[in-house]
Amino acid sequence: MTLKSRIEDRLSDAFSPERLEVVNESHQHAGHGPGFSGEGETHMRVRIVASAFAGMSRVARHRAVNALLADEFEAGLHALAIEAAAPGEPTRW
Protein backbone atom coordinates (compact mmCIF):
# COMPACT_ATOMS: atom_id res chain seq x y z
CA MET A 1 0.00 0.00 0.00
CA THR A 2 1.35 3.43 -0.88
CA LEU A 3 1.72 6.29 1.56
CA LYS A 4 -0.89 8.22 -0.39
CA SER A 5 -3.36 5.34 0.00
CA ARG A 6 -2.67 5.02 3.72
CA ILE A 7 -3.25 8.75 4.21
CA GLU A 8 -6.49 8.60 2.23
CA ASP A 9 -7.71 5.62 4.26
CA ARG A 10 -6.86 7.18 7.62
CA LEU A 11 -8.47 10.52 6.78
CA SER A 12 -11.58 8.83 5.37
CA ASP A 13 -11.99 6.64 8.43
CA ALA A 14 -11.45 9.47 10.92
CA PHE A 15 -13.29 12.37 9.28
CA SER A 16 -15.77 10.90 6.76
CA PRO A 17 -15.02 13.75 4.36
CA GLU A 18 -17.35 15.11 1.70
CA ARG A 19 -14.29 15.76 -0.45
CA LEU A 20 -10.77 14.44 -0.13
CA GLU A 21 -7.73 14.80 -2.32
CA VAL A 22 -4.22 13.68 -1.42
CA VAL A 23 -1.54 14.93 -3.82
CA ASN A 24 2.06 13.72 -3.95
CA GLU A 25 4.16 16.86 -4.42
CA SER A 26 7.55 15.22 -3.84
CA HIS A 27 8.69 15.85 -7.42
CA GLN A 28 8.37 19.62 -6.83
CA HIS A 29 11.09 19.42 -4.19
CA ALA A 30 13.79 17.72 -6.25
CA GLY A 31 17.18 19.24 -5.55
CA HIS A 32 16.12 20.94 -2.32
CA GLY A 33 18.53 18.80 -0.39
CA PRO A 34 21.69 16.86 -1.12
CA GLY A 35 20.81 13.74 -3.06
CA PHE A 36 17.06 14.33 -3.03
CA SER A 37 15.74 13.45 -6.49
CA GLY A 38 12.07 14.14 -5.82
CA GLU A 39 11.15 10.48 -6.14
CA GLY A 40 9.04 8.70 -3.55
CA GLU A 41 6.36 10.01 -1.22
CA THR A 42 7.98 12.54 1.10
CA HIS A 43 5.94 15.70 0.43
CA MET A 44 2.15 15.45 0.39
CA ARG A 45 -0.77 17.88 0.20
CA VAL A 46 -4.11 17.06 1.82
CA ARG A 47 -7.27 18.82 0.67
CA ILE A 48 -10.22 17.82 2.80
CA VAL A 49 -13.77 19.05 3.45
CA ALA A 50 -15.45 17.43 6.46
CA SER A 51 -18.15 18.36 8.93
CA ALA A 52 -15.74 17.35 11.71
CA PHE A 53 -13.91 20.64 11.07
CA ALA A 54 -16.97 22.84 11.70
CA GLY A 55 -16.26 25.28 14.51
CA MET A 56 -12.55 24.41 14.61
CA SER A 57 -9.84 26.99 14.05
CA ARG A 58 -7.35 26.50 11.24
CA VAL A 59 -4.69 25.56 13.79
CA ALA A 60 -6.97 22.99 15.45
CA ARG A 61 -7.76 21.42 12.06
CA HIS A 62 -4.07 21.13 11.24
CA ARG A 63 -3.30 19.64 14.65
CA ALA A 64 -6.06 17.04 14.20
CA VAL A 65 -4.73 15.96 10.79
CA ASN A 66 -1.10 15.96 11.93
CA ALA A 67 -1.93 13.91 15.03
CA LEU A 68 -3.79 11.38 12.93
CA LEU A 69 -0.82 11.02 10.58
CA ALA A 70 1.95 11.00 13.21
CA ASP A 71 2.92 7.42 12.30
CA GLU A 72 3.41 8.44 8.68
CA PHE A 73 5.90 11.13 9.70
CA GLU A 74 7.83 8.53 11.68
CA ALA A 75 7.81 6.29 8.58
CA GLY A 76 9.36 8.91 6.27
CA LEU A 77 6.81 11.59 5.43
CA HIS A 78 8.79 14.82 5.50
CA ALA A 79 6.24 17.56 4.74
CA LEU A 80 2.47 17.84 4.75
CA ALA A 81 0.49 20.79 3.40
CA ILE A 82 -3.07 20.84 4.73
CA GLU A 83 -6.09 22.58 3.26
CA ALA A 84 -8.95 21.69 5.59
CA ALA A 85 -12.45 23.14 5.46
CA ALA A 86 -15.91 22.51 6.82
CA PRO A 87 -18.83 22.08 4.40
CA GLY A 88 -19.97 25.40 2.97
CA GLU A 89 -16.64 27.13 3.54
CA PRO A 90 -14.83 28.43 0.46
CA THR A 91 -11.88 26.46 -0.86
CA ARG A 92 -9.28 27.31 -3.48
CA TRP A 93 -9.60 23.90 -5.11
ROMIDREN-507571 format. One record per residue (C-alpha): x, y, z; residue number from 1; residue in one letter. Coordinates in pm, whole numbers, plus 50000, padded with zeros to 5 digits. Layout:
% ROMIDREN-507571
    east   north      up   seq   type
       X       Y       Z   NUM      a
...
END
This chain:
% ROMIDREN-507571
    east   north      up   seq   type
   50000   50000   50000     1      m
   50135   50343   49912     2      t
   50172   50629   50156     3      l
   49911   50822   49961     4      k
   49664   50534   50000     5      s
   49733   50502   50372     6      r
   49675   50875   50421     7      i
   49351   50860   50223     8      e
   49229   50562   50426     9      d
   49314   50718   50762    10      r
   49153   51052   50678    11      l
   48842   50883   50537    12      s
   48801   50664   50843    13      d
   48855   50947   51092    14      a
   48671   51237   50928    15      f
   48423   51090   50676    16      s
   48498   51375   50436    17      p
   48265   51511   50170    18      e
   48571   51576   49955    19      r
   48923   51444   49987    20      l
   49227   51480   49768    21      e
   49578   51368   49858    22      v
   49846   51493   49618    23      v
   50206   51372   49605    24      n
   50416   51686   49558    25      e
   50755   51522   49616    26      s
   50869   51585   49258    27      h
   50837   51962   49317    28      q
   51109   51942   49581    29      h
   51379   51772   49375    30      a
   51718   51924   49445    31      g
   51612   52094   49768    32      h
   51853   51880   49961    33      g
   52169   51686   49888    34      p
   52081   51374   49694    35      g
   51706   51433   49697    36      f
   51574   51345   49351    37      s
   51207   51414   49418    38      g
   51115   51048   49386    39      e
   50904   50870   49645    40      g
   50636   51001   49878    41      e
   50798   51254   50110    42      t
   50594   51570   50043    43      h
   50215   51545   50039    44      m
   49923   51788   50020    45      r
   49589   51706   50182    46      v
   49273   51882   50067    47      r
   48978   51782   50280    48      i
   48623   51905   50345    49      v
   48455   51743   50646    50      a
   48185   51836   50893    51      s
   48426   51735   51171    52      a
   48609   52064   51107    53      f
   48303   52284   51170    54      a
   48374   52528   51451    55      g
   48745   52441   51461    56      m
   49016   52699   51405    57      s
   49265   52650   51124    58      r
   49531   52556   51379    59      v
   49303   52299   51545    60      a
   49224   52142   51206    61      r
   49593   52113   51124    62      h
   49670   51964   51465    63      r
   49394   51704   51420    64      a
   49527   51596   51079    65      v
   49890   51596   51193    66      n
   49807   51391   51503    67      a
   49621   51138   51293    68      l
   49918   51102   51058    69      l
   50195   51100   51321    70      a
   50292   50742   51230    71      d
   50341   50844   50868    72      e
   50590   51113   50970    73      f
   50783   50853   51168    74      e
   50781   50629   50858    75      a
   50936   50891   50627    76      g
   50681   51159   50543    77      l
   50879   51482   50550    78      h
   50624   51756   50474    79      a
   50247   51784   50475    80      l
   50049   52079   50340    81      a
   49693   52084   50473    82      i
   49391   52258   50326    83      e
   49105   52169   50559    84      a
   48755   52314   50546    85      a
   48409   52251   50682    86      a
   48117   52208   50440    87      p
   48003   52540   50297    88      g
   48336   52713   50354    89      e
   48517   52843   50046    90      p
   48812   52646   49914    91      t
   49072   52731   49652    92      r
   49040   52390   49489    93      w
END
